[in-house]
Amino acid sequence: MSTRFLRGQDFWCGLLLIAIAIFFLYGGKDLAAGSLLRMGPGYAPSILAMLIAGIGAAICLKGVLGKDELVGSIKLRPIIFVLGAMAFFAFALQWLGLIATTFIVVLIACAAMERPRVLEMLALALAISVASAALFVFGLRLIIPLWPSL
């Protein structure tokens, strides 16, 4: 049997999903699962983790049995900008408020593109900021500051 699958995208993606599922199953092992009629706090996370593991196994098997695209070079720009945007959101939300933080986060994440278009980035940032405020603050009534605390 060829080991070509070890360089395939599907194989590694499936393995990553299985690892994530194991992580969450292990993290929730102390939560009571209960039963279908009387669900405990660990029931939904356990079911979701098992579904993710099953999907990961199917993707992994597809990578082993089928023709798969090889993993190419890793591009660091998207990884850095998207992770940076998430970190910025975590640290800036309390000081800048939801609207300003979301606007800046979208701009940072859009900078991950190879050729970002400024007008599209600004329109997307504005739309997502307004939608986030409408959903989380006004719709779900979460206690999140909308504007910077001065």
Contact map, one row per residue, 1 for C-alpha under 8 A:
111000000000000000000000000000000000000000000000000000000000000000000000000000000000000000000000000000000000000000000000000000000000000000000000000000
111110000000000000000000000000000000000000000000000000000000000000000000000000000000000000000000000000000000000000000000000000000000000000000000000000
111111100000000000000000000000000000000000000000000000000000000000000000000000000000000000000000000000000000000000000000000000000000000000000000000000
011111110000000000000000000000000000000000000000000000000000000000000000000000000000000000000000000000000000000000000000000000000000000000000000000000
011111110010000000000000000000000000000000000000000000000000001110010000000000000000000000000000000000000000000000000000000000000000000000000000000000
001111110011000000000000000000000000000000000000000000000000000100000000000000000000000000000000000000000000000000000000000000000000000000000000000000
001111111011000000000000000000000000000000000000000000000000000000000110000000000000000000000000000000000000000000000000000000000000000000000000000000
000111111111000000000000000000000000000000000000000000000000001000011110000000000000000000000000000000000000000000000000000000000000000000000000000000
000000111111100000000000000000000000000000000000000000000000001000011110000000000000000000000000000000000000000000000000000000000000000000000000000000
000000011111110000000000000000000000000000000000000000000011011000011000000000000000000000000000000000000000000000000000000000000000000000000000000000
000011111111111000000000000000000000000000000000000000000011111100000000000000000000000000000000000000000000000000000000000000000000000000000000000000
000001111111111100000000000000000000000000000000000000000001000000000000000000000000000000000000000000000000000000000000000000000000000000000000000000
000000001111111110000000000000000000000000000000000000010011000000000000000000000000000000000000000000000000000000000000000000000000000000000000000000
000000000111111111000000000000000000000000000000000000111111100000000000000000000000000000000000000000000000000000000000000000000000000000000000000000
000000000011111111100000000000000000000000000000000000011001000000000000000000000000000000000000000000000000000000000000000000000000000000000000000000
000000000001111111110000000000000000000000000000000000010000000000000000000000000000000000000000000000000000000000000000000000000000000000000000000000
000000000000111111111000000000000000000000000000000110110000000000000000000000000000000000000000000000000000000000000000000000000000000000000000000000
000000000000011111111100000000000000000000000000000111011000000000000000000000000000000000000000000000000000000000000000000000000000000000000000000000
000000000000001111111110000000000000000000000000000010000000000000000000000000000000000000000000000000000000000000000000000000000000000000000000000000
000000000000000111111111000000000000000000000000100010000000000000000000000000000000000000000000000000000000000000000000000000000000000000000000000000
000000000000000011111111100000000000000000000000110110000000000000000000000000000000000000000000000000000000000000000000000000000000000000000000000000
000000000000000001111111110000000000000000000000100010000000000000000000000000000000000000000000000000000000000000000000000000000000000000000000000000
000000000000000000111111111000000000000000000000000000000000000000000000000000000000000000000000000000000000000000000000000000000000000000000000000000
000000000000000000011111111100000000000000001100100000000000000000000000000000000000000000000000000000000000000000000000000000000000000000000000000000
000000000000000000001111111110000000000000001100110000000000000000000000000000000000000000000000000000000000000000000000000000000000000000000000000000
000000000000000000000111111110000000000000000000000000000000000000000000000000000000000000000000000000000000000000000000000000000000000000000000000000
000000000000000000000011111111000000000000000000000000000000000000000000000000000000000000000000000000000000000000000000000000000000000000000000000000
000000000000000000000001111111100000000001001100000000000000000000000000000000000000000000000000000000000000000000000000000000000000000000000000000000
000000000000000000000000111111110000000001000000000000000000000000000000000000000000000000000000000000000000000000000000000000000000000000000000000000
000000000000000000000000001111110000000000000000000000000000000000000000000000000000000000000000000000000000000000000000000000000000000000000000000000
000000000000000000000000000111111000000111000000000000000000000000000000000000000000000000000000000000000000000000000000000000000000000000000000000000
000000000000000000000000000011111100000111100000000000000000000000000000000000000000000000000000000000000000000000000000000000000000000000000000000000
000000000000000000000000000000111110001111110100000000000000000000000000000000000000000000000000000000000000000000000000000000000000000000000000000000
000000000000000000000000000000011111011111100000000000000000000000000000000000000000000000000000000000000000000000000000000000000000000000000000000000
000000000000000000000000000000001111111100100000000000000000000000000000000000000000000000000000000000000000000000000000000000000000000000000000000000
000000000000000000000000000000000111111000000000000000000000000000000000000000000000000000000000000000000000000000000000000000000000000000000000000000
000000000000000000000000000000000011111000000000000000000000000000000000000000000000000000000000000000000000000000000000000000000000000000000000000000
000000000000000000000000000000000111111100000000000000000000000000000000000000000000000000000000000000000000000000000000000000000000000000000000000000
000000000000000000000000000000001111111111110000000000000000000000000000000000000000000000000000000000000000000000000000000000000000000000000000000000
000000000000000000000000000000111110011111100000000000000000000000000000000000000000000000000000000000000000000000000000000000000000000000000000000000
000000000000000000000000000000111100001111111000000000000000000000000000000000000000000000000000000000000000000000000000000000000000000000000000000000
000000000000000000000000000110111100001111111100000000000000000000000000000000000000000000000000000000000000000000000000000000000000000000000000000000
000000000000000000000000000000011110001111111110000000000000000000000000000000000000000000000000000000000000000000000000000000000000000000000000000000
000000000000000000000000000000001000001011111111000000000000000000000000000000000000000000000000000000000000000000000000000000000000000000000000000000
000000000000000000000001100100000000000011111111100000000000000000000000000000000000000000000000000000000000000000000000000000000000000000000000000000
000000000000000000000001100100001000000001111111110000000000000000000000000000000000000000000000000000000000000000000000000000000000000000000000000000
000000000000000000000000000000000000000000111111111000000000000000000000000000000000000000000000000000000000000000000000000000000000000000000000000000
000000000000000000000000000000000000000000011111111100000000000000000000000000000000000000000000000000000000000000000000000000000000000000000000000000
000000000000000000011101100000000000000000001111111110000000000000000000000000000000000000000000000000000000000000000000000000000000000000000000000000
000000000000000000001000100000000000000000000111111111000000000000000000000000000000000000000000000000000000000000000000000000000000000000000000000000
000000000000000000000000000000000000000000000011111111100000000000000000000000000000000000000000000000000000000000000000000000000000000000000000000000
000000000000000011001000000000000000000000000001111111110000000000000000000000000000000000000000000000000000000000000000000000000000000000000000000000
000000000000000011111100000000000000000000000000111111111000000000000000000000000000000000000000000000000000000000000000000000000000000000000000000000
000000000000000001000000000000000000000000000000011111111100000000000000000000000000000000000000000000000000000000000000000000000000000000000000000000
000000000000010010000000000000000000000000000000001111111110000000000000000000000000000000000000000000000000000000000000000000000000000000000000000000
000000000000111111000000000000000000000000000000000111111111000000000000000000000000000000000000000000000000000000000000000000000000000000000000000000
000000000000011001000000000000000000000000000000000011111111100000000000000000000000000000000000000000000000000000000000000000000000000000000000000000
000000000000010000000000000000000000000000000000000001111111110000000000000000000000000000000000000000000000000000000000000000000000000000000000000000
000000000110110000000000000000000000000000000000000000111111111000000000000000000000000000000000000000000000000000000000000000000000000000000000000000
000000000111111000000000000000000000000000000000000000011111111100000000000000000000000000000000000000000000000000000000000000000000000000000000000000
000000000010010000000000000000000000000000000000000000001111111110000000000000000000000000000000000000000000000000000000000000000000000000000000000000
000000000110000000000000000000000000000000000000000000000111111111000000000000000000000000000000000000000000000000000000000000000000000000000000000000
000010011110000000000000000000000000000000000000000000000011111111110000000000000000000000000000000000000000000000000000000000000000000000000000000000
000011000010000000000000000000000000000000000000000000000001111111000000000000000000000000000000000000000000000000000000000000000000000000000000000000
000010000000000000000000000000000000000000000000000000000000111111100000000000000000000000000000000000000000000000000000000000000000000000000000000000
000000000000000000000000000000000000000000000000000000000000011111110000000000000000000000000000000000000000000000000000000000000000000000000000000000
000000000000000000000000000000000000000000000000000000000000001011111000000000000000000000000000000000000000000000000000000000000000000000000000000000
000010011100000000000000000000000000000000000000000000000000001001111100000000000000000000000000000000000000000000000000000000000000000000000000000000
000000011100000000000000000000000000000000000000000000000000000000111110000000000000000000000000000000000000000000000000000000000000000000000000000000
000000111000000000000000000000000000000000000000000000000000000000011111000000000000000000000000000000000000000000000000000000000000000000000000000000
000000111000000000000000000000000000000000000000000000000000000000001111100000000000000000000000000000000000000000000000000000000000000000000000000000
000000000000000000000000000000000000000000000000000000000000000000000111110000000000000000000000000000000000000000000000000000000000000000000000000000
000000000000000000000000000000000000000000000000000000000000000000000011111000000000000000000000000000000000000000000000000000000000000000000000000000
000000000000000000000000000000000000000000000000000000000000000000000001111100000000000000000000000000000000000000000000000000000000000000000000000000
000000000000000000000000000000000000000000000000000000000000000000000000111111100000000000000000000000000000000000000000000000000000000000000000000000
000000000000000000000000000000000000000000000000000000000000000000000000011111110000000000000000000000000000000000000000000000000000000000000000000000
000000000000000000000000000000000000000000000000000000000000000000000000001111111000000000000000000000000000000100000000000000000000000000000000000000
000000000000000000000000000000000000000000000000000000000000000000000000001111111100000000000000000000000000100110000000000000000000000000000000000000
000000000000000000000000000000000000000000000000000000000000000000000000001111111110000000000000000000000000000100000000000000000000000000000000000000
000000000000000000000000000000000000000000000000000000000000000000000000000111111111000000000000000000000000000100000000000000000000000000000000000000
000000000000000000000000000000000000000000000000000000000000000000000000000011111111100000000000000000000001101100000000000000000000000000000000000000
000000000000000000000000000000000000000000000000000000000000000000000000000001111111110000000000000000000001100100000000000000000000000000000000000000
000000000000000000000000000000000000000000000000000000000000000000000000000000111111111000000000000000000000000000000000000000000000000000000000000000
000000000000000000000000000000000000000000000000000000000000000000000000000000011111111100000000000000000001100000000000000000000000000000000000000000
000000000000000000000000000000000000000000000000000000000000000000000000000000001111111110000000000000001101100000000000000000000000000000000000000000
000000000000000000000000000000000000000000000000000000000000000000000000000000000111111111000000000000001000000000000000000000000000000000000000000000
000000000000000000000000000000000000000000000000000000000000000000000000000000000011111111100000000000000000000000000000000000000000000000000000000000
000000000000000000000000000000000000000000000000000000000000000000000000000000000001111111110000000010001000000000000000000000000000000000000000000000
000000000000000000000000000000000000000000000000000000000000000000000000000000000000111111111000000011001000000000000000000000000000000000000000000000
000000000000000000000000000000000000000000000000000000000000000000000000000000000000011111111000000000000000000000000000000000000000000000000000000000
000000000000000000000000000000000000000000000000000000000000000000000000000000000000001111111100000000000000000000000000000000000000000000000000000000
000000000000000000000000000000000000000000000000000000000000000000000000000000000000000111111111100010000000000000000000000000000000000000000000000000
000000000000000000000000000000000000000000000000000000000000000000000000000000000000000011111111110010000000000000000000000000000000000000000000100000
000000000000000000000000000000000000000000000000000000000000000000000000000000000000000000111111100000000000000000000000000000000000000000000001100110
000000000000000000000000000000000000000000000000000000000000000000000000000000000000000000011111100000000000000000000000000000000000000000000000000110
000000000000000000000000000000000000000000000000000000000000000000000000000000000000000000011111111110000000000000000000000000000000000000000000001110
000000000000000000000000000000000000000000000000000000000000000000000000000000000000000000011111111110000000000000000000000000000000000000000001111110
000000000000000000000000000000000000000000000000000000000000000000000000000000000000000000001001111111000000000000000000000000001001100000000001111000
000000000000000000000000000000000000000000000000000000000000000000000000000000000000000000000001111111100000000000000000000000001101100000000000011000
000000000000000000000000000000000000000000000000000000000000000000000000000000000000000000000001111111110000000000000000000000001000000000000000011100
000000000000000000000000000000000000000000000000000000000000000000000000000000000000000110011001111111111000000000000000000000000000000000000000000000
000000000000000000000000000000000000000000000000000000000000000000000000000000000000000010000000011111111100000000000000000010011001000000000000000000
000000000000000000000000000000000000000000000000000000000000000000000000000000000000000000000000001111111110000000000000000011011000000000000000000000
000000000000000000000000000000000000000000000000000000000000000000000000000000000000000000000000000111111111000000000000000010000000000000000000000000
000000000000000000000000000000000000000000000000000000000000000000000000000000000000110110000000000011111111100000000000000000000000000000000000000000
000000000000000000000000000000000000000000000000000000000000000000000000000000000000100000000000000001111111110000000000100110010000000000000000000000
000000000000000000000000000000000000000000000000000000000000000000000000000000000000000000000000000000111111111000000000110010000000000000000000000000
000000000000000000000000000000000000000000000000000000000000000000000000000000001101100000000000000000011111111100000000000000000000000000000000000000
000000000000000000000000000000000000000000000000000000000000000000000000000001001101100000000000000000001111111100000000000000000000000000000000000000
000000000000000000000000000000000000000000000000000000000000000000000000000000000000000000000000000000000111111110010000100000000000000000000000000000
000000000000000000000000000000000000000000000000000000000000000000000000000000001000000000000000000000000011111111010000000000000000000000000000000000
000000000000000000000000000000000000000000000000000000000000000000000000000011111100000000000000000000000001111111010000000000000000000000000000000000
000000000000000000000000000000000000000000000000000000000000000000000000000001000000000000000000000000000000011111110000000000000000000000000000000000
000000000000000000000000000000000000000000000000000000000000000000000000000000000000000000000000000000000000001111110000000000000000000000000000000000
000000000000000000000000000000000000000000000000000000000000000000000000000000000000000000000000000000000000000011111000000000000000000000000000000000
000000000000000000000000000000000000000000000000000000000000000000000000000000000000000000000000000000000000011111111100100000000000000000000000000000
000000000000000000000000000000000000000000000000000000000000000000000000000000000000000000000000000000000000000000111111100000000000000000000000000000
000000000000000000000000000000000000000000000000000000000000000000000000000000000000000000000000000000000000000000011111110000000000000000000000000000
000000000000000000000000000000000000000000000000000000000000000000000000000000000000000000000000000000000000000000001111111000000000000000000000000000
000000000000000000000000000000000000000000000000000000000000000000000000000000000000000000000000000000000000000000001111111100000000000000000000000000
000000000000000000000000000000000000000000000000000000000000000000000000000000000000000000000000000000000110010000011111111110000000000000000000000000
000000000000000000000000000000000000000000000000000000000000000000000000000000000000000000000000000000000010000000000111111111000000000000000000000000
000000000000000000000000000000000000000000000000000000000000000000000000000000000000000000000000000000000000000000000011111111100000000000000000000000
000000000000000000000000000000000000000000000000000000000000000000000000000000000000000000000000000000000100000000000001111111110000000000000000000000
000000000000000000000000000000000000000000000000000000000000000000000000000000000000000000000000000001110110000000000000111111111000000000000000000000
000000000000000000000000000000000000000000000000000000000000000000000000000000000000000000000000000000100000000000000000011111111100000000000000000000
000000000000000000000000000000000000000000000000000000000000000000000000000000000000000000000000000000000000000000000000001111111110000000000000000000
000000000000000000000000000000000000000000000000000000000000000000000000000000000000000000000000000001100100000000000000000111111111000000000000000000
000000000000000000000000000000000000000000000000000000000000000000000000000000000000000000000000011101100000000000000000000011111111100000000000000000
000000000000000000000000000000000000000000000000000000000000000000000000000000000000000000000000001000000000000000000000000001111111110000000000000000
000000000000000000000000000000000000000000000000000000000000000000000000000000000000000000000000000000000000000000000000000000111111111000000000000000
000000000000000000000000000000000000000000000000000000000000000000000000000000000000000000000000011001000000000000000000000000011111111110000000000000
000000000000000000000000000000000000000000000000000000000000000000000000000000000000000000000000011000000000000000000000000000001111111111000000010000
000000000000000000000000000000000000000000000000000000000000000000000000000000000000000000000000000000000000000000000000000000000111111111100000000000
000000000000000000000000000000000000000000000000000000000000000000000000000000000000000000000000000000000000000000000000000000000011111111110000000000
000000000000000000000000000000000000000000000000000000000000000000000000000000000000000000000000000000000000000000000000000000000001111111111101000000
000000000000000000000000000000000000000000000000000000000000000000000000000000000000000000000000000000000000000000000000000000000001111111111111010000
000000000000000000000000000000000000000000000000000000000000000000000000000000000000000000000000000000000000000000000000000000000000111111111100000000
000000000000000000000000000000000000000000000000000000000000000000000000000000000000000000000000000000000000000000000000000000000000011111111000000000
000000000000000000000000000000000000000000000000000000000000000000000000000000000000000000000000000000000000000000000000000000000000001111111100000000
000000000000000000000000000000000000000000000000000000000000000000000000000000000000000000000000000000000000000000000000000000000000000111111110000000
000000000000000000000000000000000000000000000000000000000000000000000000000000000000000000000000000000000000000000000000000000000000000111011111000000
000000000000000000000000000000000000000000000000000000000000000000000000000000000000000000000000000000000000000000000000000000000000000010001111100000
000000000000000000000000000000000000000000000000000000000000000000000000000000000000000000000100110000000000000000000000000000000000000110000111110000
000000000000000000000000000000000000000000000000000000000000000000000000000000000000000000001100110000000000000000000000000000000000000000000011111110
000000000000000000000000000000000000000000000000000000000000000000000000000000000000000000000000111100000000000000000000000000000000100010000001111100
000000000000000000000000000000000000000000000000000000000000000000000000000000000000000000000001111100000000000000000000000000000000000000000000111110
000000000000000000000000000000000000000000000000000000000000000000000000000000000000000000000111100100000000000000000000000000000000000000000000111111
000000000000000000000000000000000000000000000000000000000000000000000000000000000000000000000111100000000000000000000000000000000000000000000000101111
000000000000000000000000000000000000000000000000000000000000000000000000000000000000000000000000000000000000000000000000000000000000000000000000000111
